[in-house]
């Protein structure tokens, strides 16, 4: 899986491209863990190009969110496709994480 | 009970990188059976979770082992089976996850139960597990979602 990492002020934007399943979850988890360990505190995960997510992919996001919060930061999501949002709604994660409709709105709200 | 309108089957090897190929096949099958897009997406997740469990738990990460998936389309419902030949699923050890604690693993079967209208698991075999998911067509009678009929022979 390709994972783009860019920075906008103090926000680190992580944009995975493709399916976030068992095959990609470990890479995603490692990437996010390393960012938090290096000191990034605001992680924005842009899911615009993720059309599929399963429990492994969500687990990677949850683990990173907890890690970020434990270090005084946070992890937020933006640009969820409808199919992905439907899976989030089957867990409580939808209520525990801040979700923005688009990246610009997320950056504006979190700056 | 109505007869099967159509059926198809697919065998994947127990490596995670084959899950994408499985999803492409399953989506084409469901599309051919007239399943709406949101239901397709949900069933891709449910079947993917069962295959992931087969890779991770039944085969304990060992590749090269078979996972069989079949789809039957009936007038009123879809019947999907997922079968492996590894370590059998033990329904007595299954614990529903505490979603309020935001677990980062162990949520797969919860999703399967949320998505399917009924779930049965056949472990009365020499080896392996066969899951049977039933998803009713819109407007058709449904069973109570969330129940796992452990140990029962799968519906046919």
Interface residues (C-beta under 8 A of the other chain):
Chain A: X19 X21 X22 X23 X52 X53 X54 X55 X56 X58 X59 X60 X62 X63 X65 X66 X82 X83 X86 X87 X90 X91 X92 X93 X96
Chain B: X16 X17 X19 X20 X23 X37 X38 X41 X42 X44 X45 X48 X49 X52 X55 X56 X99 X100 X102 X103 X104 X105 X106 X107 X108 X110 X111 X114 X115
